[in-house]
Amino acid sequence: IIDIGANKGQTIDFFKKIFPKSKIFAFEPSETYNVLKKKYHLDKNIQLSNIAIDHKKGKKKFYYHKFKSHNTSGLSGFYKINKDSKDHLNLRSPERNKILKEINFSYFVNCMSLDDIFKKKNIDLLKIDTQGNELNILKGSKKLLKNIKFIRLELMLYDYYEKSYSVSDIETFLKKFNFKIFNILEVQQNPVNFKTDWIE
C-alpha cells in the first residue's frame, strides 16, 4: 500500500486493521511526519518518508497554516488557501481578517515522483490525499500505474484552494490506464451553499 499525504496516520491505522500484514509506504512532508515517526517507529511493515510526491523530482514551495482547527496540518499542501473563497466557511466568519493573517506560510520541500521511487513494483492500493495535487502525482506515476490495482483519492470540488481539478480531469487521465470509477465513498456537502466540497 502507498499512502501519499499520510497526515497523522489515520489511513495507515484504517488499512492496518483490514490488512494487518500489509507493507505500507507512507509519505508526509509536513511537520506531522514527526508524529508518524513516534507512532510507528517499531512497526517494520511501515516505511515512512518525509519527502513530497509530485510529477517530477525537485524542490517546491509547500504551504502551511497557523489558524486553530481540529486538523490544520491536514490543510497544508502545494496550493495556497484562496483568500477570495466563497465556499470556505471560516473566511465567511467575523474572524475573517484574523484568519487571513494566519494562512499561506511556506517553506520548500524535496519532491520525487512515484516512478522515481517504485520501479517495477506491484501495488495493491494507492491512496492520495494531497489537497489538490492528486493529478500531478498521477502524472508522475505513468509507469507505476500499470502495476496498481486500486486507487483511492480525495478530490476537492470547491474553491478552498487557488487551484483544483474536476472529476473529469482525473477520470480522463486514468482511463488511459484502464481505471474506472468504482465507488464514491464519501461526499462532504457545504452547509452554507449546499455545493459538494469534496468527494473520496
N, C-alpha and C positions, 0 to 999 in steps of 0.2 A: 504494500500500500504506500502511495506517495501522498503526503498531506502538505499542501502548499498554503501557507497562512495558518499555521498551527495555533497561533494566539497562545492561550494558556493551557492548551491540551484537551479542550472539550471534545473534539472529534477523535483524538487519539484514544481517550477513555471509552468513547462510544464504540470505536472499531475493535478495541481490545476485548470488550465484553462479548462481541459477536464472534470474533476471530482471535481467540486468546493466544494462539501460537504464531500469529502473523508477524512478518518483518515490516516495520513501519519506518519510512524515511520522511522526517518532518523538517520543514523549512520555516523559519520565522526570523526576519531581520530586525524587528523592533526590540525594545528593552524587555519584553516579556520572554525573550529567549532565556534569560536568567531564571525565570520561574520554571520553564521547561527543564532546564539542566538540573535544578534542585529536585524537581518532581520525579524525573525518570533516569537519574544517573546510574541506578542499579539495574535497570532493565536492558539487557544486551540485545533485545529484539527491537529496540527503538534507537534509531540513529538520528541525532539532531544536527542541524546546520543553521548557522547564523546568517547565511547569505540570502539574497532575494532572488527569486526566479523571474526571468523576463524573456524576451525574444532573442537576446544575444548577450554575450559576455561584455562586462564593462562596469562603470560606476554610474549611479543615477541618484537624483535627489529624491529623498524619502520624507514624506510629510507626517508630522505628529501633532497632537493637540493637547492642551492643558486643562480644558474645562472639565468639571466634575460630571461623571457619568458612570453607570454600572460597569461599562467596559470601554473606556475611552481609547485604550490601546488597540482595541479591535477596529477602530475607525481610521487607523493610520494606513498609509499607502503611497502610491506614486502620484495620486491626484489630489489637488487642493480641494478643501471643502468650498463649495460655491457660496460666496457671500451674498449673492442675489437670489438664492434659492427660494422658491415659492412653496416647496414641499417639506423643507426641513423645519420640523416643529419648534426646535429651540430658537431658530432665527426669527420666528414669528412672535416670540415671547417678549415681555417687557425688559428682559435681561439681554436683549439682542446686542447692544453696544458692548456690554461686558464680554459676551461670548466671542464677538468678532475680534477682540484683543487676545483671545486665548486659543486661536486656531492657526493652522498653516505654518508652524515652525518646521524647520527642515535640517537634515544632515545627509551626507552621501553614504550610500551602501554599495557593497560589492554585489554584482549581479552575474548570474550564469543562466544558460538555457538548460532545459531538461535534456536536450540532445547532447549537450556538453558533458553532462554528468552520467547519464544512463545510456550505455551503448549495448545494444542487442540484449536488453533485459526484458523479461516478460513481467508485466504489471497487471495485477488483478483489478486494482481500483486506483484511480487518480482523483483526488479531491482538491478543488481550488476555491479559495475564498480570499480574494485579494483586493476588495474594494474597487472593482472596475478594471483591473489589469488582466482579467481572465483570457481575453482574446490574444493579447500579446504573448502570454505564457503558452497558449496552444500553438501559436505560430512558431515558437521556438522548440516545438516538440514534434515536428513533422515526421521524423524518423521513428521516434518512440511510439507515436500514436498507432502505428501498425501492430504494436505488441501490447496494447492496452485493451482490456475487456470492457471496463465500465468507467464512466466519468461522472463525478458529482460536483456541481459547481453552483455558486451563488451568482445571480445576475441582477444588477441594480437597474431599475427602470425609472427611478425618479431623479430629480436634479440636485441631489445632495452634494455630488462632486462636480467638478468643472467638466468632466468627460464621462460618458457612459456608452455602453453598446446595447443594441437591441437583441431580442431573441433571434431574429432572422440573421443578424450578423454571425452569431455563434453557430446557429443551425446550418447556415450556408457553408461555413468553413468546415464544420465537422462532417457534413455529408460527403465531402471528398474522401473521407477516410472510413466511409460506411457506418458512421454513427447515426442514430436517430433518437429523438426524444422518447424516453420510456415512461417517465413519470415526473410530475411536478409535486415535490414532497411537501413544500411549504410555501404559502403565499402571505406576505405581510402587507396589509392594507393601511394606507394613511388615514388616520381617524378624522382629519380635518377636511380633506378634499376627496376622500374615498378612492383615490388612484392607488394602483399597486406600487408599493415602494420597491420591493424586491421579491424574487422567487428563488427557490432552490430546486 
